[in-house]
Amino acid sequence: MALSENKASGGTAAKRAVGAIVIFVALTGLLFWLDPDGFYLWAKAIHVIAVISWMAGMLYLPRLFVYHADTQPGSQQSETFKVMEQRLLRLIINPAMIITWVFGLYLAWRGFGFMGGWLHAKILLVVLLSGVHGYLSASVRRFATDQNTKPAKHWRIVNEAPTLLMIVIVVLVVVKPF
């Protein structure tokens, strides 16, 4: 696929993503307007869906980096990885993280009044996960300009960070140990 075709299809994907977000926000507002008392369960469902999407992207992006790190800068394969990484970040991971935070904070406020040691620990771990997200975002920019200096082994190790954070976060939410 030529670079101009790739950019055109990227623009189309971005328009679809923006359209989907607008529809999502409108439907969410409608749900809240129609049943503000029952919105909590909808918010919980939306939060879980967003978390799954965010985690899927956070697990896949470093895996792309593993393979991208072994390609020749400027090669067709490297250029393909750049497009994949940028689209994954912009169209899936970033919106999913924002939705996760917005609905997660709503749930923490509405359901728990921001009280509970487990909740504070969970929020701290989600802040750390957001830091990993930031590191991966900066790495997408470095790969895009052929400035990655990290070997594939580094990205294999980084790939484990979201998994470990996710495991502890899920245990905190389900078990509520303190």
N, C-alpha and C positions, 0 to 999 in steps of 0.2 A: 504494500500500500504506500503510495506516495505521501510525502510529508504534508502537502496541501490537503489531500483527502483525509489524512489523519486529523488535521486541525479542524476541518469541516465537520467530521463526525464527532469530534470532541465538543464543538460548539453545540451540536444537536443534543448530545448527551447532557451537557450543562443546562440547556433550556428545558429538557425533560426533568432534570433534577430540581430545578427551580420551580417548575410547574407542580411537581409532586410535593414540594415543601409548602407551596402556597395552598394547595388543596388540603394537605395535612393540617396546617394551622387553622384553616377555615373549618374543617370538620371538628377539630379539637375545641375551637371556640363554640361551635354549635352544640357539641356534647355538654360543655360546661353550662351554656345558656339554657339548654333544655332540662338539665337535671343536675344542678350544682351540688346537691347532697350525694348523688350517686357517682359524681365525677371521680372520686377517689379511686374506685376500682378501675375505671377507664385509665386514669393516670398511671396506676400500677402496671396495667397491661402494656401501655405505651412505653413506660420506663423499661420493662423487661425486654420488649422488642428492640428498643434502641440499644440496650446493653448488649444484646446478642449481636446486633449489627456492628457495634463498635468493636467488640471483642473479635469478631470474625475478621474485620479489617486489620486490627492490631496484631493478630496472629499471622495473617497472610503477608502484610507489607514487609516485615523483616525477612520472610522466606523469599520474597522477590529480590530483596537486597543480596541474599546469599548467592543467588544465581547471577544477578547483575554485577556483583563485585568480580566475578570471574570472566566477564566479557571484555572485549577490546573497546575502549572508549571510541565513540564515533561509528561503531559498527551498526549494521541494521538491527542486530539483536539488542544492542545497548539502547538504541533509539526506541525500540518496541517496549523495553522495560521501562524507560522514562515515561512513556505515555501511560502504561499500565499503572505505574506508581502514582503519577499525578492524578489520574482519574479516580483511583481507589481512595486516595487521601481527600480530594476535594468533593467527590460526589457521594461517598459512603462514610468514611471515617469521621470527617469533620462534622457533617450534619448529625450523625449518630451520637457523637460526643456531646454536642450542644443539647440535643433532645434528652440525653441521659441526665445531664446536669440539671436542666430546667425541671424536668419531672421528678428527678431524685430529690431536689431541694424542696419541691412542693410536697412530696410524700413525707420527707423528714419533718417539715413544718406542720402539715395537716395531721399526720398520723402519730407523730411522737413529740411534737413541740421541741424538736432538736434536743431531746433528752435521752440519755442512755449512753453508758460507756461504750457499748458495742457500736452505737451509731457514730460516735465521735471517732472511734478507731476506723470504722468503714469510710467515713468522709476523708480522714487522713490518707488512707490507702487509695482512694479515688483521686485525691490530689496527686499522689505519687504516680498513679497510672496516667494522669493527665500530663505529668512531667515526661513520662516515657513517650506519650503522644507527641509532645513538643519536640523531643529529641528525634523521633522518626520524621516529623514534619521538616525539621532542619536538614535531615539526611536526604529527604526527597529533593530538596533544593540543591544540595551538594552533588547528588547523582545527576541532576538535570544539567549541571554545568561541568560535568566530568571531573569533579573535584573530590570524589570519595577517596579516602586514604585507608579505609578500614578493610581488612581481608574478610573473606567469606566466614572464617571461624568466628570473628567478632559478631557478625550478624546472626550466626547460629546461637550464640550465647544470649544476645539481646532478645532473640525470639522467645526465650524462656521467661523473661521478666513479666510480660502481660499474663502469662499462664499462672505463674506463682501468685501474683497479686490477685488475680481472679479467684483462685482457690481460697485464699484467706478471706476475701470479701464475701464470697458465697457462704463460707462457714460462719462468719460473723452475722450475716443476715438470717440464716436459717436457725442456727443454734443460739444466738444471742447470749454468749457465755458470760457477759458482765454488763 
